[in-house]
């Protein structure tokens, strides 16, 4: 996967770093002072097909735990995210990372204990206020795709085993669940899978596991007691979207009984201005560009308001018909959840 590995000098003797490096015996290893000195300095195409990525190993500096934007998770509780990696081995053609970084190279941060200490600090502050904080992994990467290489999952599992008043969400499109299956299920550690109809995955979630593979992973994890959440996000419109999501919901609940679902979010495809520019440049023939998109309430580019609320309310209605509790459904990155409930 990697033919060049760059490692910060302070981690040359780090056991976890050397374990990662040992998995790529043919890779050329170069010692650097800081990841930022090289990563993202030169523009590289986001298109990863037939490309060999570089791997960077180093320290996450700056703010380690950040407050999440509104409508990022279930309402009523504080949400945060932490960054343990930059970039993803997958190539979803709507991914905002293509407008965020100049390079698709992978960065793995190794100072997990520093991140854990910050999570503990935020948890203590929230607990004193009577709040249950949520911490989301996978904001700038996929939470599970590289866990067989990084080995960090057990660190966060141990941390949240000690923090019953905090919750961890592992966001993923991966079927790489081996490391998770080796860990005991915890009520406050929820694995959430992003799902789309099978044809949308083939068209837009490039290089990701198929719908069938993701559903199989969900079934295996649920069978041994791991809590599961779902993201129908991003929803990409076409004339048959209602029937496609009806079928997707049916397939989902063959793998995961509806009563075991922790929650499900629904959100339409959306872009910042910079990401939209890159999508048009990288994927000019994409169906993502086939519908009228406008600048929305938060500056992001979306379907117009009546259209997206119709899409969201249609999918919500299908979920309610499938006996999903309304309290378990939330709209991702929308301005007013009640608007859909009232349509």
Backbone torsions as a table, in degrees:
resi	resn	phi	psi	omega
1	UNK	NA	-40.8	-178.2
2	UNK	-121.1	132.3	174.9
3	UNK	-107.2	-9.3	174.5
4	UNK	-133.3	132.4	176.9
5	UNK	-124.3	128.9	176.6
6	UNK	-111.2	127.5	-177.7
7	UNK	-127.3	135.8	177.7
8	UNK	-67.5	143.8	-174.5
9	UNK	-55.1	-38.7	-177.0
10	UNK	-66.1	-12.1	-177.5
11	UNK	-113.0	11.0	-177.8
12	UNK	-60.4	-33.9	-178.9
13	UNK	-100.8	9.2	-178.4
14	UNK	-73.9	128.8	-175.9
15	UNK	-61.5	-42.6	-178.5
16	UNK	-66.4	-39.5	178.3
17	UNK	-62.6	-44.3	-178.4
18	UNK	-69.7	-30.4	175.3
19	UNK	-66.2	-41.7	177.9
20	UNK	-63.5	-46.2	-178.9
21	UNK	-61.4	-36.5	-177.8
22	UNK	-63.9	-19.9	179.9
23	UNK	-78.0	-8.8	-179.9
24	UNK	-129.7	69.0	-172.8
25	UNK	-62.2	-21.0	-178.9
26	UNK	-91.7	-5.0	-176.7
27	UNK	-76.2	142.1	174.5
28	UNK	-81.4	126.3	-176.8
29	UNK	-104.7	128.2	179.5
30	UNK	-124.0	132.4	179.2
31	UNK	-88.1	131.6	179.9
32	UNK	-128.9	168.0	179.1
33	UNK	-82.5	-48.9	179.9
34	UNK	-141.2	144.5	176.1
35	UNK	-55.0	-42.5	-175.2
36	UNK	-62.9	-19.0	-179.7
37	UNK	-67.9	-24.5	-175.5
38	UNK	-124.3	-48.4	-177.5
39	UNK	-60.6	135.1	172.4
40	UNK	74.9	4.0	-179.0
41	UNK	-79.9	-28.3	-177.8
42	UNK	-118.2	133.7	-179.8
43	UNK	-68.8	123.3	175.9
44	UNK	-122.6	146.7	-179.3
45	UNK	-63.8	138.5	177.1
46	UNK	-68.1	-29.1	-180.0
47	UNK	-60.3	117.2	-171.8
48	UNK	-98.9	-7.5	-178.2
49	UNK	-60.5	131.3	-180.0
50	UNK	62.7	16.0	177.1
51	UNK	-106.8	143.5	173.1
52	UNK	-100.2	126.5	-178.0
53	UNK	-89.0	150.5	170.9
54	UNK	-89.5	154.8	177.5
55	UNK	-117.7	132.4	177.4
56	UNK	-116.4	136.7	178.1
57	UNK	-123.8	126.2	-178.3
58	UNK	-173.3	-159.4	-175.1
59	UNK	-102.8	135.5	171.8
60	UNK	-81.2	117.4	-179.0
61	UNK	-104.4	170.0	178.7
62	UNK	79.7	-152.5	-178.2
63	UNK	-72.2	121.2	-173.5
64	UNK	-90.1	-27.5	178.5
65	UNK	-128.1	125.8	-175.3
66	UNK	-122.3	147.9	177.0
67	UNK	-71.0	133.5	-178.0
68	UNK	-79.0	155.6	178.0
69	UNK	-68.9	166.0	178.5
70	UNK	-58.7	150.3	178.0
71	UNK	60.7	28.0	178.5
72	UNK	-82.7	-27.9	-179.2
73	UNK	-149.2	-168.3	178.5
74	UNK	-54.9	135.2	-176.6
75	UNK	-72.9	157.7	176.1
76	UNK	95.7	-7.6	-180.0
77	UNK	-132.5	149.1	-179.4
78	UNK	-73.4	139.7	-178.3
79	UNK	-122.5	138.2	179.2
80	UNK	-134.6	162.0	171.5
81	UNK	-134.1	152.5	176.0
82	UNK	-128.1	153.0	-172.2
83	UNK	-113.8	111.5	178.5
84	UNK	-106.8	-3.2	-180.0
85	UNK	-163.4	158.9	169.7
86	UNK	-114.8	135.1	173.3
87	UNK	76.8	170.2	-166.8
88	UNK	-140.9	148.1	179.5
89	UNK	-76.3	-13.1	179.4
90	UNK	-87.7	172.4	-176.9
91	UNK	-137.6	64.1	175.8
92	UNK	-69.4	128.9	-171.2
93	UNK	-74.4	-7.0	175.5
94	UNK	-102.7	1.7	-171.1
95	UNK	-60.5	132.1	-178.7
96	UNK	-72.5	-13.6	-179.9
97	UNK	-64.7	-25.8	179.9
98	UNK	-69.2	-17.4	175.1
99	UNK	-105.4	-1.9	-176.9
100	UNK	-101.3	-43.0	179.4
101	UNK	-110.3	152.6	174.4
102	UNK	-80.3	-15.1	-172.7
103	UNK	-135.0	143.5	174.9
104	UNK	-86.8	3.7	179.7
105	UNK	-56.9	151.6	-176.1
106	UNK	-92.8	132.9	173.6
107	UNK	-117.3	125.6	174.6
108	UNK	-113.0	122.8	178.5
109	UNK	-89.4	145.5	-171.7
110	UNK	-114.2	-9.0	-179.0
111	UNK	-88.3	58.9	-177.6
112	UNK	-64.4	-31.5	-179.9
113	UNK	-65.2	-36.7	176.4
114	UNK	-63.3	-42.7	178.2
115	UNK	-63.1	-43.3	179.4
116	UNK	-61.9	-40.7	179.0
117	UNK	-61.4	-38.9	179.5
118	UNK	-69.6	-38.4	176.6
119	UNK	-61.6	-42.8	178.7
120	UNK	-62.3	-40.3	-179.8
121	UNK	-63.5	-46.6	179.8
122	UNK	-64.6	-40.1	178.7
123	UNK	-60.4	-43.4	179.7
124	UNK	-62.6	-42.2	179.6
125	UNK	-63.7	-41.1	179.5
126	UNK	-69.2	-41.2	-179.0
127	UNK	-61.5	-39.0	178.8
128	UNK	-63.2	-23.5	178.5
129	UNK	-95.9	3.1	-179.7
130	UNK	77.5	22.0	-177.4
131	UNK	-107.7	153.0	176.0
132	UNK	-107.8	106.3	-178.2
133	UNK	-79.9	145.2	173.2
134	UNK	-107.9	138.1	176.4
135	UNK	-122.2	126.0	-174.5
136	UNK	-110.4	127.4	173.6
137	UNK	-102.2	149.8	177.0
138	UNK	104.0	14.6	179.7
139	UNK	-68.5	-37.0	-179.5
140	UNK	-118.6	17.5	-177.8
141	UNK	-167.5	-176.4	173.4
142	UNK	-101.6	134.5	-173.1
143	UNK	-68.2	-26.1	-174.3
144	UNK	-117.0	-18.5	-168.4
145	UNK	-56.5	-34.5	-176.1
146	UNK	-116.1	18.1	-176.6
147	UNK	-65.5	-23.7	176.7
148	UNK	-71.7	-16.4	177.7
149	UNK	-98.3	-44.4	-172.1
150	UNK	-79.9	-38.1	179.5
151	UNK	70.4	11.3	-174.9
152	UNK	-84.1	-10.4	-174.2
153	UNK	-57.9	-38.6	-178.5
154	UNK	-65.1	-28.4	178.6
155	UNK	-64.6	-47.7	-178.1
156	UNK	-74.1	-29.8	174.7
157	UNK	-63.3	-44.7	179.2
158	UNK	-64.4	-40.6	-179.7
159	UNK	-61.5	-51.8	-175.6
160	UNK	-75.1	-15.9	170.3
161	UNK	-67.0	-26.5	178.2
162	UNK	-93.4	-4.9	-177.7
163	UNK	-123.6	69.4	-176.6
164	UNK	-63.5	-18.1	-179.9
165	UNK	-91.5	8.0	175.5
166	UNK	-124.1	157.2	-180.0
167	UNK	-124.8	144.1	178.1
168	UNK	-116.3	129.6	173.7
169	UNK	-112.1	126.3	175.6
170	UNK	-102.7	104.8	-177.5
171	UNK	-90.0	132.4	-173.4
172	UNK	-154.7	158.7	165.4
173	UNK	-121.0	11.2	-173.3
174	UNK	-90.3	159.2	170.1
175	UNK	-110.6	15.4	-178.1
176	UNK	-85.4	80.3	-171.6
177	UNK	-109.0	6.7	-175.9
178	UNK	-56.3	-48.4	-177.9
179	UNK	-63.7	-36.5	-179.8
180	UNK	-70.4	-37.7	178.9
181	UNK	-64.9	-21.5	178.9
182	UNK	-82.4	-6.0	-179.5
183	UNK	-108.4	146.4	-179.1
184	UNK	-67.6	136.3	176.7
185	UNK	-59.8	141.7	176.3
186	UNK	-129.8	136.5	-177.2
187	UNK	-61.4	-27.7	-175.9
188	UNK	-99.3	10.4	174.3
189	UNK	-117.8	107.8	-172.1
190	UNK	-113.5	126.3	175.7
191	UNK	-95.5	125.0	-177.6
192	UNK	-118.6	132.1	-177.0
193	UNK	-107.6	131.9	171.6
194	UNK	-84.4	125.7	-177.3
195	UNK	-126.8	145.4	172.9
196	UNK	-138.7	162.8	172.8
197	UNK	-54.0	150.8	-172.8
198	UNK	-54.8	-40.3	-178.2
199	UNK	-70.3	-29.9	178.0
200	UNK	-71.5	-35.9	176.3
201	UNK	-62.3	-43.9	179.9
202	UNK	-63.8	-37.7	-176.8
203	UNK	-80.5	-36.6	-168.4
204	UNK	-118.5	-33.3	-179.3
205	UNK	-91.7	67.2	-172.2
206	UNK	-65.3	137.9	177.9
207	UNK	66.9	13.7	177.5
208	UNK	-96.1	162.0	173.3
209	UNK	-59.3	150.3	-179.5
210	UNK	-68.1	167.3	174.8
211	UNK	-58.8	-43.2	-179.7
212	UNK	-58.5	-43.0	-179.4
213	UNK	-67.0	-39.5	179.2
214	UNK	-66.8	-42.3	178.9
215	UNK	-64.2	-35.9	177.3
216	UNK	-65.2	-40.7	177.4
217	UNK	-62.9	-42.4	177.0
218	UNK	-59.3	-45.4	-179.2
219	UNK	-60.7	-43.7	-178.9
220	UNK	-65.8	-44.0	-178.9
221	UNK	-67.5	-43.8	-179.5
222	UNK	-63.8	-36.7	-177.4
223	UNK	-61.6	-28.9	-179.3
224	UNK	-103.0	6.3	170.2
225	UNK	104.0	6.3	178.0
226	UNK	-75.8	127.3	178.0
227	UNK	-63.4	140.3	-174.9
228	UNK	-127.1	134.8	170.2
229	UNK	-121.4	165.1	-175.9
230	UNK	-132.6	144.3	171.5
231	UNK	-121.4	115.5	166.3
232	UNK	-89.8	79.8	-170.6
233	UNK	-161.4	122.5	4.9
234	UNK	-91.6	142.2	172.8
235	UNK	-80.9	125.2	177.7
236	UNK	-109.4	121.3	-173.5
237	UNK	-71.9	141.5	158.3
238	UNK	-149.9	174.6	-172.6
239	UNK	-62.8	-24.2	-177.0
240	UNK	-104.3	17.8	-171.6
241	UNK	-60.4	-35.5	-177.8
242	UNK	-63.5	-47.0	179.9
243	UNK	-66.9	-35.8	179.2
244	UNK	-65.6	-39.8	178.9
245	UNK	-76.8	-28.8	173.1
246	UNK	-61.8	-43.7	179.0
247	UNK	-67.9	-40.5	179.0
248	UNK	-61.7	-43.9	179.3
249	UNK	-62.9	-40.7	177.7
250	UNK	-61.5	-45.2	179.9
251	UNK	-65.9	-40.8	180.0
252	UNK	-57.6	-47.3	-174.0
253	UNK	-81.3	0.6	164.9
254	UNK	-78.9	-27.3	179.7
255	UNK	-94.7	-28.8	-176.2
256	UNK	-136.5	109.0	178.0
257	UNK	-55.1	136.6	-174.7
258	UNK	-54.9	-35.3	-177.6
259	UNK	-70.0	-17.1	178.4
260	UNK	-90.3	-7.9	179.5
261	UNK	-67.4	128.1	178.4
262	UNK	-75.4	-47.3	178.5
263	UNK	-171.3	166.5	178.0
264	UNK	-144.1	132.6	176.9
265	UNK	-106.8	152.4	178.0
266	UNK	-132.5	129.5	179.6
267	UNK	-151.8	144.1	179.1
268	UNK	-84.2	162.6	177.1
269	UNK	-61.0	140.1	-176.5
270	UNK	-153.8	153.6	-176.5
271	UNK	-142.0	148.1	162.0
272	UNK	-76.8	167.7	-179.5
273	UNK	-58.2	-44.6	-178.4
274	UNK	-65.5	-40.8	179.5
275	UNK	-66.8	-42.3	179.8
276	UNK	-59.6	-39.6	177.5
277	UNK	-61.4	-42.6	-179.0
278	UNK	-70.2	-36.8	177.3
279	UNK	-60.9	-45.6	178.8
280	UNK	-62.7	-34.9	-179.7
281	UNK	-76.2	-43.9	-174.3
282	UNK	-82.1	-33.1	-174.2
283	UNK	-133.9	63.4	-174.9
284	UNK	-61.2	-22.7	179.9
285	UNK	-96.8	9.0	-175.5
286	UNK	-67.9	144.6	175.0
287	UNK	-65.5	-17.2	178.4
288	UNK	-60.1	-24.7	-176.7
289	UNK	-96.8	4.1	-173.7
290	UNK	-82.7	-18.8	179.4
291	UNK	-106.1	159.7	178.4
292	UNK	-69.6	126.8	179.3
293	UNK	-121.6	141.6	-176.8
294	UNK	-132.1	163.2	173.4
295	UNK	-72.7	127.5	-171.2
296	UNK	-103.5	-169.1	-171.4
297	UNK	-59.7	-29.8	-177.5
298	UNK	-106.6	14.0	179.6
299	UNK	90.3	-11.4	178.7
300	UNK	-80.5	156.7	-178.6
301	UNK	-95.1	122.8	-175.3
302	UNK	-141.3	178.7	165.0
303	UNK	-64.5	155.9	178.2
304	UNK	-62.1	158.7	-170.7
305	UNK	-57.9	-49.4	179.3
306	UNK	-59.7	-38.8	-178.2
307	UNK	-67.5	-46.5	-176.0
308	UNK	-71.0	-34.1	177.0
309	UNK	-67.9	-33.6	175.0
310	UNK	-66.1	-45.1	178.2
311	UNK	-59.9	-49.2	-176.7
312	UNK	-65.5	-42.4	-179.8
313	UNK	-68.3	-31.9	177.6
314	UNK	-64.8	-45.2	180.0
315	UNK	-69.3	-38.6	177.2
316	UNK	-61.3	-41.2	178.3
317	UNK	-61.6	-40.4	177.7
318	UNK	-63.2	-38.7	178.9
319	UNK	-67.1	-41.2	178.4
320	UNK	-65.0	-36.7	176.5
321	UNK	-64.4	-29.1	179.1
322	UNK	-85.2	10.2	174.7
323	UNK	74.7	25.9	171.9
324	UNK	-80.0	131.2	179.8
325	UNK	-64.5	136.1	-177.4
326	UNK	-59.8	-32.6	-179.4
327	UNK	-66.4	-15.7	-179.9
328	UNK	-92.6	-1.0	-177.4
329	UNK	-107.2	129.3	173.1
330	UNK	-138.2	156.9	-179.2
331	UNK	-95.8	130.0	-176.6
332	UNK	-89.0	122.8	174.2
333	UNK	60.3	38.5	173.2
334	UNK	-113.5	155.8	-171.0
335	UNK	-78.1	-25.0	-174.5
336	UNK	-153.4	104.2	-179.1
337	UNK	-60.4	-33.1	-174.3
338	UNK	-66.9	-24.5	-178.9
339	UNK	-60.2	-39.6	-179.6
340	UNK	-73.0	-38.1	-179.6
341	UNK	-63.2	-27.9	-176.5
342	UNK	-90.3	-9.3	-176.3
343	UNK	-81.2	NA	NA
